[in-house]
Amino acid sequence: MAGERVLVVDDEPTVREVVQHYLEREGYDVRVAEDGHGALAALAADTPDLIVLDLMLPGVDGLDVCRQVRAEGATPIIMLTAKGHETDRIVGLELGADDYVVKPFSPRELVARVRSVLRRSASGEGQRPAPLRAGDVVVDPATREVTVAGRPVSLTVREFDLLAFLVHHPRQVFTRSQLLRQVWEYTWLGDTSTVTVHMRRLRAKVEDDPSNPLRLQTVYGVGYRFVPVEP
């Protein structure tokens, strides 16, 4: 949606300029920061609709920025990570990032990821689809609110999308690759660890015992399924 605000945080001037150029060409209102301190100052002044965040930043690093953003709300975050820094990428996903792009990356790919996340975060605006009910889980696409056994649960954009998709297909088993296509809208088979991490995060929020999940089950050797638990 034209005019949506995106904060781009990267210490490499060329990366900032290229990303800003491509996003502004698509109609986004782009602001930039060159380090973690600048990012936190920009966030304190005005909360954007989405953050493109490099993890390797001087001073306050991207993981700390991600942690602080998640402590305050569910603003979507797309991480930029260097190739080979898988550990940092996993930590970033664990902290609540919605997606990631590995450097060097195609600016068009990044724009597509930004568009996908923002479209999903705003998917309930202007319409009132009926809430999805499955056992004791209620997912409301219009308000992007979730309750489990009557308890409200706060989810990030991708956590919500993943749960909503699985609840919409109860008991059906999906591979990680299928979930990447359906929820993340990947057109290529990338690293499926993002699905694994998001599932782990979801279980921590919706299961009474995440180590023994009843609703979000693993089908070993295949993937995941949602099984309704009656109240």
Stockholm file with secondary structure:
# STOCKHOLM 1.0

chainA/1-231         MAGERVLVVDDEPTVREVVQHYLEREGYDVRVAEDGHGALAALAADTPDLIVLDLMLPGVDGLDVCRQVRAEGATPIIMLTAKGHETDRIVGLELGADDYVVKPFSPRELVARVRSVLRRSASGEGQRPAPLRAGDVVVDPATREVTVAGRPVSLTVREFDLLAFLVHHPRQVFTRSQLLRQVWEYTWLGDTSTVTVHMRRLRAKVEDDPSNPLRLQTVYGVGYRFVPVEP
#=GR chainA/1-231 SS CTTCEEEEECSCHHHHHHHHHHHHHTTCEEEEESSHHHHHHHHHHCCCSEEEEESCCSSSCHHHHHHHHHHHCCCCEEEEEETTCHHHHHHHHHHTCCEEEEESCCHHHHHHHHHHHHHHHTTTTTCCCCCEEETTEEEETTTTEEEETTEEECCCHHHHHHHHHHHHSTTCCBCHHHHHHHHSCCSSCCCTHHHHHHHHHHHHHHCSSTTSCSSEEEETTTEEEECCCCC
#=GC SS_cons         CTTCEEEEECSCHHHHHHHHHHHHHTTCEEEEESSHHHHHHHHHHCCCSEEEEESCCSSSCHHHHHHHHHHHCCCCEEEEEETTCHHHHHHHHHHTCCEEEEESCCHHHHHHHHHHHHHHHTTTTTCCCCCEEETTEEEETTTTEEEETTEEECCCHHHHHHHHHHHHSTTCCBCHHHHHHHHSCCSSCCCTHHHHHHHHHHHHHHCSSTTSCSSEEEETTTEEEECCCCC
//
